């Protein structure tokens, strides 16, 4: 049995979101980043960073996960410049 790090869990969550198209902004963001020249790793790590920020806000403020804020933050990730 392997131990997962927080990073691994965030990446697994983002992959699951992309595969399930839930939220749809996850797939849209991934496709936009890849089309913009990001590598698979770059796209996933950028998206996981946004997820981590929303999770931190949720825990710090003791509030529910804000899907709308998360979706809006995903849309703000800049595409790679290549």
Sine and cosine of phi, psi and omega as CSV:
sin_phi,cos_phi,sin_psi,cos_psi,sin_omega,cos_omega
0.00,0.00,0.72,-0.70,-0.02,-1.00
-0.97,-0.24,0.51,-0.86,0.05,-1.00
-1.00,0.04,0.72,-0.69,0.04,-1.00
-0.99,-0.13,0.64,-0.77,0.10,-0.99
-1.00,0.03,0.22,-0.98,0.07,-1.00
-0.85,0.53,-0.65,0.76,0.02,-1.00
-0.86,0.51,-0.70,0.71,0.00,-1.00
-0.88,0.48,-0.67,0.75,0.00,-1.00
-0.91,0.42,-0.66,0.75,0.03,-1.00
-0.89,0.45,-0.70,0.72,0.03,-1.00
-0.90,0.44,-0.67,0.74,0.04,-1.00
-0.88,0.48,-0.63,0.77,0.01,-1.00
-0.91,0.42,-0.70,0.71,0.02,-1.00
-0.89,0.46,-0.69,0.72,0.04,-1.00
-0.86,0.51,-0.67,0.74,0.03,-1.00
-0.89,0.45,-0.67,0.74,0.03,-1.00
-0.88,0.47,-0.67,0.74,0.01,-1.00
-0.91,0.42,-0.73,0.68,-0.03,-1.00
-0.90,0.44,-0.60,0.80,-0.05,-1.00
-1.00,-0.03,-0.11,0.99,-0.06,-1.00
0.84,0.54,0.61,0.79,-0.01,-1.00
-0.66,-0.75,0.97,-0.25,0.05,1.00
-0.98,0.21,0.39,-0.92,-0.02,-1.00
-0.88,0.48,-0.43,0.90,0.02,-1.00
-0.90,0.44,-0.40,0.91,0.04,-1.00
-0.91,0.41,-0.77,0.64,0.04,-1.00
-0.89,0.45,-0.69,0.72,-0.01,-1.00
-0.87,0.50,-0.69,0.73,-0.01,-1.00
-0.92,0.39,-0.71,0.70,0.02,-1.00
-0.85,0.53,-0.76,0.65,-0.02,-1.00
-0.88,0.48,-0.66,0.75,0.00,-1.00
-0.89,0.46,-0.69,0.72,-0.01,-1.00
-0.92,0.40,-0.69,0.72,0.02,-1.00
-0.90,0.44,-0.71,0.70,0.03,-1.00
-0.89,0.46,-0.47,0.88,0.00,-1.00
-0.99,0.11,-0.02,1.00,0.09,-1.00
0.95,-0.30,0.01,1.00,0.04,-1.00
-0.96,0.29,0.52,-0.85,0.12,-0.99
-0.97,0.22,0.24,-0.97,0.06,-1.00
-0.82,0.57,-0.73,0.68,-0.02,-1.00
-0.89,0.46,-0.71,0.71,0.01,-1.00
-0.88,0.48,-0.70,0.72,-0.01,-1.00
-0.90,0.44,-0.74,0.68,-0.03,-1.00
-0.90,0.43,-0.66,0.75,0.00,-1.00
-0.93,0.38,-0.62,0.78,0.05,-1.00
-0.89,0.46,-0.68,0.73,0.00,-1.00
-0.93,0.36,-0.62,0.79,0.03,-1.00
-0.91,0.42,-0.55,0.83,0.04,-1.00
-0.90,0.43,-0.63,0.77,0.04,-1.00
-0.92,0.40,-0.68,0.74,0.04,-1.00
-0.87,0.49,-0.69,0.72,0.00,-1.00
-0.88,0.48,-0.65,0.76,0.03,-1.00
-0.88,0.47,-0.70,0.72,0.00,-1.00
-0.93,0.38,-0.62,0.78,0.05,-1.00
-0.90,0.43,-0.67,0.74,0.04,-1.00
-0.88,0.47,-0.69,0.73,0.03,-1.00
-0.88,0.48,-0.69,0.72,0.00,-1.00
-0.86,0.51,-0.73,0.69,-0.04,-1.00
-0.95,0.32,-0.66,0.75,-0.01,-1.00
-0.91,0.42,-0.68,0.73,-0.06,-1.00
-1.00,-0.02,-0.05,1.00,-0.05,-1.00
0.79,0.62,0.77,0.64,0.01,-1.00
-0.81,-0.59,0.31,-0.95,0.04,-1.00
-0.91,0.41,0.36,-0.93,0.10,-1.00
-0.86,0.50,0.75,-0.66,-0.04,-1.00
-0.99,-0.16,0.99,-0.12,-0.05,-1.00
-0.88,0.48,-0.64,0.77,-0.02,-1.00
-0.91,0.41,-0.68,0.74,0.02,-1.00
-0.90,0.43,-0.67,0.74,0.02,-1.00
-0.88,0.48,-0.73,0.68,0.00,-1.00
-0.88,0.48,-0.67,0.74,0.01,-1.00
-0.90,0.43,-0.64,0.77,0.01,-1.00
-0.92,0.39,-0.61,0.79,0.06,-1.00
-0.87,0.50,-0.66,0.75,-0.02,-1.00
-0.92,0.40,-0.36,0.93,-0.03,-1.00
-1.00,0.04,-0.13,0.99,0.03,-1.00
-0.90,0.44,0.83,-0.55,-0.01,-1.00
-0.95,0.30,0.59,-0.81,0.06,-1.00
-0.95,0.32,0.48,-0.88,0.03,-1.00
-0.90,0.43,0.56,-0.83,0.06,-1.00
-0.98,-0.21,0.85,-0.53,-0.07,-1.00
-0.68,-0.74,0.00,0.00,0.00,0.00
